[in-house]
């Protein structure tokens, strides 16, 4: 039984679509985009049972919830683990290229 319920923020979905569209249409490589999507999905599901068992990402911003990250190829998935009305959520917040400046985004 999965301990956390998966939740996607609109910002995460927007980040992901932008990256996949860039790979598909600008780089003309839909196979690589599909492989990235599948790798990200697998990495997220693999962590769903133990979302808080990893080292937190130390943001410069003061946050109510700790950020965690998952590395997938040259990308990073940022999420928080939170509880709301007795339900634990793994809430995906950002999907960023590792080379992006994260200071204003995370």
OpenMM code with the backbone's topology and positions (N, CA, C; nanometers):
from openmm import Vec3, app, unit

residues = "UNK UNK UNK UNK UNK UNK UNK UNK UNK UNK UNK UNK UNK UNK UNK UNK UNK UNK UNK UNK UNK UNK UNK UNK UNK UNK UNK UNK UNK UNK UNK UNK UNK UNK UNK UNK UNK UNK UNK UNK UNK UNK UNK UNK UNK UNK UNK UNK UNK UNK UNK UNK UNK UNK UNK UNK UNK UNK UNK UNK UNK UNK UNK UNK UNK UNK UNK UNK UNK UNK UNK UNK UNK UNK UNK UNK UNK UNK UNK UNK UNK UNK UNK UNK UNK UNK UNK UNK UNK UNK UNK UNK UNK UNK UNK UNK UNK UNK UNK UNK UNK UNK UNK UNK UNK UNK".split()
positions = [
    Vec3(0.0833, -0.1183, 0.0000),
    Vec3(0.0000, 0.0000, 0.0000),
    Vec3(0.0882, 0.1252, 0.0000),
    Vec3(0.0584, 0.2181, -0.0858),
    Vec3(0.1345, 0.3411, -0.0969),
    Vec3(0.1006, 0.4341, 0.0184),
    Vec3(0.2054, 0.4878, 0.0809),
    Vec3(0.1846, 0.5748, 0.1962),
    Vec3(0.1407, 0.7147, 0.1546),
    Vec3(0.1869, 0.7631, 0.0413),
    Vec3(0.1587, 0.8990, -0.0035),
    Vec3(0.0674, 0.8999, -0.1258),
    Vec3(-0.0132, 1.0023, -0.1341),
    Vec3(-0.0955, 1.0270, -0.2518),
    Vec3(-0.0183, 1.1265, -0.3378),
    Vec3(-0.0103, 1.0991, -0.4644),
    Vec3(0.0648, 1.1837, -0.5569),
    Vec3(-0.0201, 1.3024, -0.6000),
    Vec3(0.0404, 1.4209, -0.5956),
    Vec3(-0.0286, 1.5431, -0.6360),
    Vec3(0.0659, 1.6235, -0.7262),
    Vec3(0.0148, 1.6680, -0.8397),
    Vec3(0.0929, 1.7478, -0.9355),
    Vec3(0.0450, 1.8930, -0.9292),
    Vec3(0.1381, 1.9874, -0.9116),
    Vec3(0.0995, 2.1274, -0.9165),
    Vec3(0.0949, 2.1727, -1.0617),
    Vec3(0.0185, 2.2764, -1.0933),
    Vec3(0.0181, 2.3298, -1.2306),
    Vec3(0.1576, 2.3717, -1.2765),
    Vec3(0.2399, 2.4242, -1.1859),
    Vec3(0.3754, 2.4654, -1.2232),
    Vec3(0.4596, 2.3458, -1.2649),
    Vec3(0.4467, 2.2351, -1.1951),
    Vec3(0.5181, 2.1136, -1.2322),
    Vec3(0.4755, 2.0670, -1.3713),
    Vec3(0.3459, 2.0624, -1.3930),
    Vec3(0.2950, 2.0176, -1.5230),
    Vec3(0.3435, 2.1088, -1.6351),
    Vec3(0.3443, 2.2386, -1.6102),
    Vec3(0.3924, 2.3342, -1.7102),
    Vec3(0.5414, 2.3136, -1.7389),
    Vec3(0.6209, 2.2964, -1.6351),
    Vec3(0.7644, 2.2693, -1.6526),
    Vec3(0.7857, 2.1446, -1.7373),
    Vec3(0.7156, 2.0387, -1.7016),
    Vec3(0.7325, 1.9108, -1.7702),
    Vec3(0.6942, 1.9215, -1.9172),
    Vec3(0.5805, 1.9810, -1.9458),
    Vec3(0.5351, 1.9944, -2.0846),
    Vec3(0.6341, 2.0769, -2.1661),
    Vec3(0.6850, 2.1844, -2.1086),
    Vec3(0.7838, 2.2672, -2.1803),
    Vec3(0.9087, 2.1876, -2.2171),
    Vec3(0.9578, 2.1088, -2.1212),
    Vec3(1.0792, 2.0300, -2.1474),
    Vec3(1.0528, 1.9229, -2.2524),
    Vec3(0.9407, 1.8548, -2.2394),
    Vec3(0.9096, 1.7492, -2.3355),
    Vec3(0.8827, 1.8058, -2.4742),
    Vec3(0.8145, 1.9191, -2.4819),
    Vec3(0.7916, 1.9835, -2.6118),
    Vec3(0.9226, 2.0272, -2.6758),
    Vec3(1.0123, 2.0811, -2.5961),
    Vec3(1.1421, 2.1246, -2.6489),
    Vec3(1.2178, 2.0058, -2.7089),
    Vec3(1.2211, 1.8959, -2.6352),
    Vec3(1.2921, 1.7772, -2.6841),
    Vec3(1.2232, 1.7206, -2.8081),
    Vec3(1.0908, 1.7169, -2.8059),
    Vec3(1.0154, 1.6602, -2.9176),
    Vec3(1.0251, 1.7451, -3.0439),
    Vec3(1.0007, 1.8759, -3.0298),
    Vec3(0.9865, 1.9610, -3.1485),
    Vec3(1.1116, 2.0403, -3.1851),
    Vec3(1.1818, 2.0922, -3.0878),
    Vec3(1.3025, 2.1694, -3.1189),
    Vec3(1.4210, 2.0785, -3.1504),
    Vec3(1.4339, 1.9731, -3.0723),
    Vec3(1.5432, 1.8790, -3.0947),
    Vec3(1.5013, 1.7664, -3.1890),
    Vec3(1.3730, 1.7649, -3.2228),
    Vec3(1.3184, 1.6651, -3.3138),
    Vec3(1.3499, 1.5222, -3.2675),
    Vec3(1.3230, 1.4976, -3.1389),
    Vec3(1.3552, 1.3674, -3.0829),
    Vec3(1.2425, 1.3198, -2.9897),
    Vec3(1.1294, 1.2815, -3.0485),
    Vec3(1.0168, 1.2369, -2.9652),
    Vec3(1.0480, 1.1112, -2.8837),
    Vec3(1.1363, 1.0259, -2.9343),
    Vec3(1.1726, 0.9058, -2.8588),
    Vec3(1.2433, 0.9427, -2.7289),
    Vec3(1.3325, 1.0423, -2.7339),
    Vec3(1.4027, 1.0863, -2.6132),
    Vec3(1.3054, 1.1513, -2.5156),
    Vec3(1.2097, 1.2270, -2.5673),
    Vec3(1.1095, 1.2895, -2.4806),
    Vec3(1.0267, 1.1822, -2.4105),
    Vec3(0.9862, 1.0817, -2.4829),
    Vec3(0.9082, 0.9725, -2.4243),
    Vec3(0.9910, 0.8967, -2.3205),
    Vec3(1.1179, 0.8726, -2.3495),
    Vec3(1.2053, 0.8026, -2.2547),
    Vec3(1.2225, 0.8859, -2.1268),
    Vec3(1.2357, 1.0175, -2.1411),
    Vec3(1.2472, 1.1049, -2.0240),
    Vec3(1.1191, 1.0999, -1.9413),
    Vec3(1.0055, 1.1078, -2.0074),
    Vec3(0.8770, 1.1009, -1.9358),
    Vec3(0.8647, 0.9704, -1.8582),
    Vec3(0.8983, 0.8598, -1.9215),
    Vec3(0.8890, 0.7294, -1.8555),
    Vec3(0.9874, 0.7175, -1.7394),
    Vec3(1.1097, 0.7691, -1.7563),
    Vec3(1.2096, 0.7641, -1.6491),
    Vec3(1.1646, 0.8493, -1.5303),
    Vec3(1.1081, 0.9668, -1.5585),
    Vec3(1.0599, 1.0541, -1.4512),
    Vec3(0.9439, 0.9869, -1.3771),
    Vec3(0.8507, 0.9301, -1.4509),
    Vec3(0.7362, 0.8627, -1.3905),
    Vec3(0.7812, 0.7478, -1.3008),
    Vec3(0.8753, 0.6687, -1.3479),
    Vec3(0.9269, 0.5564, -1.2690),
    Vec3(0.9964, 0.6062, -1.1426),
    Vec3(1.0792, 0.7094, -1.1549),
    Vec3(1.1517, 0.7627, -1.0393),
    Vec3(1.0555, 0.8165, -0.9330),
    Vec3(0.9508, 0.8809, -0.9775),
    Vec3(0.8497, 0.9336, -0.8841),
    Vec3(0.7783, 0.8186, -0.8139),
    Vec3(0.7327, 0.7214, -0.8891),
    Vec3(0.6603, 0.6085, -0.8298),
    Vec3(0.7492, 0.5269, -0.7366),
    Vec3(0.8783, 0.5162, -0.7700),
    Vec3(0.9717, 0.4442, -0.6829),
    Vec3(0.9868, 0.5129, -0.5479),
    Vec3(0.9683, 0.6432, -0.5435),
    Vec3(0.9871, 0.7186, -0.4201),
    Vec3(0.8556, 0.7386, -0.3427),
    Vec3(0.7455, 0.7047, -0.4012),
    Vec3(0.6146, 0.7346, -0.3437),
    Vec3(0.5931, 0.6736, -0.2051),
    Vec3(0.6502, 0.5593, -0.1789),
    Vec3(0.6329, 0.4943, -0.0487),
    Vec3(0.7209, 0.5533, 0.0611),
    Vec3(0.8213, 0.6307, 0.0225),
    Vec3(0.9183, 0.6786, 0.1223),
    Vec3(0.9647, 0.8202, 0.0896),
    Vec3(0.8740, 0.9085, 0.0620),
    Vec3(0.9046, 1.0431, 0.0126),
    Vec3(0.9948, 1.1245, 0.1046),
    Vec3(0.9871, 1.1006, 0.2350),
    Vec3(1.0664, 1.1796, 0.3297),
    Vec3(1.1943, 1.1086, 0.3744),
    Vec3(1.2287, 0.9994, 0.3109),
    Vec3(1.3457, 0.9210, 0.3506),
    Vec3(1.4743, 0.9662, 0.2825),
    Vec3(1.4729, 1.0814, 0.2224),
    Vec3(1.5882, 1.1295, 0.1472),
    Vec3(1.6319, 1.2651, 0.2012),
    Vec3(1.7534, 1.3033, 0.1650),
    Vec3(1.8058, 1.4315, 0.2123),
    Vec3(1.7255, 1.5465, 0.1536),
    Vec3(1.6816, 1.6405, 0.2385),
    Vec3(1.6078, 1.7561, 0.1870),
    Vec3(1.6985, 1.8472, 0.1038),
    Vec3(1.6363, 1.9181, 0.0117),
    Vec3(1.7055, 2.0205, -0.0658),
    Vec3(1.7060, 2.1473, 0.0190),
    Vec3(1.8224, 2.2055, 0.0367),
    Vec3(1.8348, 2.3238, 0.1208),
    Vec3(1.8180, 2.4495, 0.0369),
    Vec3(1.6972, 2.5004, 0.0365),
    Vec3(1.6622, 2.6213, -0.0372),
    Vec3(1.7056, 2.7435, 0.0416),
    Vec3(1.7321, 2.8511, -0.0279),
    Vec3(1.7646, 2.9776, 0.0383),
    Vec3(1.6387, 3.0456, 0.0922),
    Vec3(1.5245, 3.0034, 0.0426),
    Vec3(1.3983, 3.0612, 0.0858),
    Vec3(1.3487, 2.9919, 0.2121),
    Vec3(1.2822, 3.0672, 0.2963),
    Vec3(1.2197, 3.0103, 0.4148),
    Vec3(1.0870, 2.9476, 0.3717),
    Vec3(1.0748, 2.8174, 0.3887),
    Vec3(0.9574, 2.7461, 0.3387),
    Vec3(0.8850, 2.6729, 0.4512),
    Vec3(0.7564, 2.6613, 0.4346),
    Vec3(0.6748, 2.5877, 0.5315),
    Vec3(0.7055, 2.4378, 0.5252),
    Vec3(0.7299, 2.3865, 0.4044),
    Vec3(0.7574, 2.2443, 0.3838),
    Vec3(0.8956, 2.2280, 0.3217),
    Vec3(0.9658, 2.1235, 0.3653),
    Vec3(1.0968, 2.0936, 0.3072),
    Vec3(1.0822, 2.0487, 0.1622),
    Vec3(1.1740, 2.0913, 0.0800),
    Vec3(1.1809, 2.0439, -0.0582),
    Vec3(1.2742, 1.9235, -0.0652),
    Vec3(1.2376, 1.8294, -0.1488),
    Vec3(1.3219, 1.7139, -0.1805),
    Vec3(1.3395, 1.7130, -0.3310),
    Vec3(1.4407, 1.6401, -0.3777),
    Vec3(1.4583, 1.6328, -0.5227),
    Vec3(1.4919, 1.4917, -0.5670),
    Vec3(1.4558, 1.4672, -0.6905),
    Vec3(1.4843, 1.3412, -0.7578),
    Vec3(1.5620, 1.3761, -0.8842),
    Vec3(1.6731, 1.3085, -0.9043),
    Vec3(1.7510, 1.3285, -1.0265),
    Vec3(1.7041, 1.2287, -1.1318),
    Vec3(1.6749, 1.2810, -1.2512),
    Vec3(1.6371, 1.1971, -1.3646),
    Vec3(1.7138, 1.2494, -1.4855),
    Vec3(1.8113, 1.1712, -1.5294),
    Vec3(1.8986, 1.2130, -1.6395),
    Vec3(1.9575, 1.3500, -1.6061),
    Vec3(1.9392, 1.4503, -1.6891),
    Vec3(1.9915, 1.5853, -1.6638),
    Vec3(1.8861, 1.6780, -1.6047),
    Vec3(1.7881, 1.6212, -1.5387),
    Vec3(1.6774, 1.6995, -1.4842),
    Vec3(1.6609, 1.6710, -1.3353),
    Vec3(1.5920, 1.7617, -1.2688),
    Vec3(1.5625, 1.7467, -1.1273),
    Vec3(1.4139, 1.7702, -1.1044),
    Vec3(1.3544, 1.6819, -1.0287),
    Vec3(1.2149, 1.6946, -0.9878),
    Vec3(1.2156, 1.7399, -0.8424),
    Vec3(1.1479, 1.8494, -0.8145),
    Vec3(1.1389, 1.9006, -0.6782),
    Vec3(0.9983, 1.8751, -0.6257),
    Vec3(0.9922, 1.8279, -0.5010),
    Vec3(0.8631, 1.7977, -0.4407),
    Vec3(0.8662, 1.8263, -0.2916),
    Vec3(0.7489, 1.8332, -0.2340),
    Vec3(0.7351, 1.8423, -0.0887),
    Vec3(0.6503, 1.7245, -0.0426),
    Vec3(0.6749, 1.6838, 0.0807),
    Vec3(0.5917, 1.5822, 0.1447),
    Vec3(0.5133, 1.6558, 0.2520),
    Vec3(0.3836, 1.6460, 0.2443),
    Vec3(0.3000, 1.7209, 0.3389),
    Vec3(0.1764, 1.6407, 0.3757),
    Vec3(0.1179, 1.6790, 0.4853),
    Vec3(-0.0041, 1.6130, 0.5301),
    Vec3(-0.1163, 1.7151, 0.5360),
    Vec3(-0.2328, 1.6727, 0.4892),
    Vec3(-0.3494, 1.7604, 0.4864),
    Vec3(-0.4713, 1.6760, 0.5199),
    Vec3(-0.5406, 1.7124, 0.6242),
    Vec3(-0.6599, 1.6387, 0.6690),
    Vec3(-0.6319, 1.4897, 0.6877),
    Vec3(-0.5150, 1.4590, 0.7430),
    Vec3(-0.4790, 1.3205, 0.7716),
    Vec3(-0.4298, 1.2412, 0.6521),
    Vec3(-0.4177, 1.3044, 0.5373),
    Vec3(-0.3695, 1.2369, 0.4163),
    Vec3(-0.2308, 1.2892, 0.3848),
    Vec3(-0.1369, 1.1977, 0.3588),
    Vec3(-0.0011, 1.2356, 0.3230),
    Vec3(0.0084, 1.2503, 0.1713),
    Vec3(0.0649, 1.3624, 0.1294),
    Vec3(0.0818, 1.3906, -0.0130),
    Vec3(0.2286, 1.4033, -0.0485),
    Vec3(0.2636, 1.3523, -0.1634),
    Vec3(0.3905, 1.3832, -0.2277),
    Vec3(0.3520, 1.4784, -0.3405),
    Vec3(0.3814, 1.6061, -0.3195),
    Vec3(0.3349, 1.7108, -0.4102),
    Vec3(0.4495, 1.7559, -0.5003),
    Vec3(0.4395, 1.7265, -0.6272),
    Vec3(0.5427, 1.7628, -0.7239),
    Vec3(0.5308, 1.9108, -0.7567),
    Vec3(0.6411, 1.9838, -0.7409),
    Vec3(0.6379, 2.1289, -0.7565),
    Vec3(0.7090, 2.1790, -0.8814),
    Vec3(0.8276, 2.1255, -0.9128),
    Vec3(0.9050, 2.1764, -1.0276),
    Vec3(0.9727, 2.0609, -1.1000),
    Vec3(0.9915, 2.0786, -1.2304),
    Vec3(1.0673, 1.9868, -1.3152),
    Vec3(1.1652, 2.0744, -1.3919),
    Vec3(1.2922, 2.0734, -1.3511),
    Vec3(1.3903, 2.1680, -1.4046),
    Vec3(1.5109, 2.0965, -1.4639),
    Vec3(1.5678, 2.1603, -1.5644),
    Vec3(1.6942, 2.1146, -1.6206),
    Vec3(1.8024, 2.1434, -1.5175),
    Vec3(1.8976, 2.0536, -1.4994),
    Vec3(1.9989, 2.0727, -1.3954),
    Vec3(2.0800, 2.2005, -1.4142),
    Vec3(2.0934, 2.2475, -1.5375),
    Vec3(2.1707, 2.3682, -1.5634),
    Vec3(2.0953, 2.4978, -1.5373),
    Vec3(1.9664, 2.4897, -1.5088),
    Vec3(1.8876, 2.6109, -1.4838),
    Vec3(1.9242, 2.6736, -1.3499),
    Vec3(1.9128, 2.8047, -1.3431),
    Vec3(1.9347, 2.8782, -1.2178),
    Vec3(1.8136, 2.8531, -1.1285),
    Vec3(1.8341, 2.7840, -1.0193),
    Vec3(1.7227, 2.7447, -0.9325),
    Vec3(1.6949, 2.8453, -0.8216),
    Vec3(1.7780, 2.9459, -0.8054),
    Vec3(1.7631, 3.0400, -0.6934),
    Vec3(1.6257, 3.1052, -0.6893),
    Vec3(1.5696, 3.1394, -0.8036),
    Vec3(1.4387, 3.2045, -0.8058),
    Vec3(1.3236, 3.1064, -0.8248),
    Vec3(1.3562, 2.9813, -0.8569),
    Vec3(1.2531, 2.8847, -0.8898),
    Vec3(1.2223, 2.7870, -0.7779),
    Vec3(1.3203, 2.7624, -0.6926),
    Vec3(1.3007, 2.6610, -0.5874),
    Vec3(1.3322, 2.7210, -0.4538),
] * unit.nanometer
topology = app.Topology()
chain = topology.addChain("A")
for resn in residues:
    res = topology.addResidue(resn, chain)
    for name in ("N", "CA", "C"):
        topology.addAtom(name, app.Element.getBySymbol(name[0]), res)
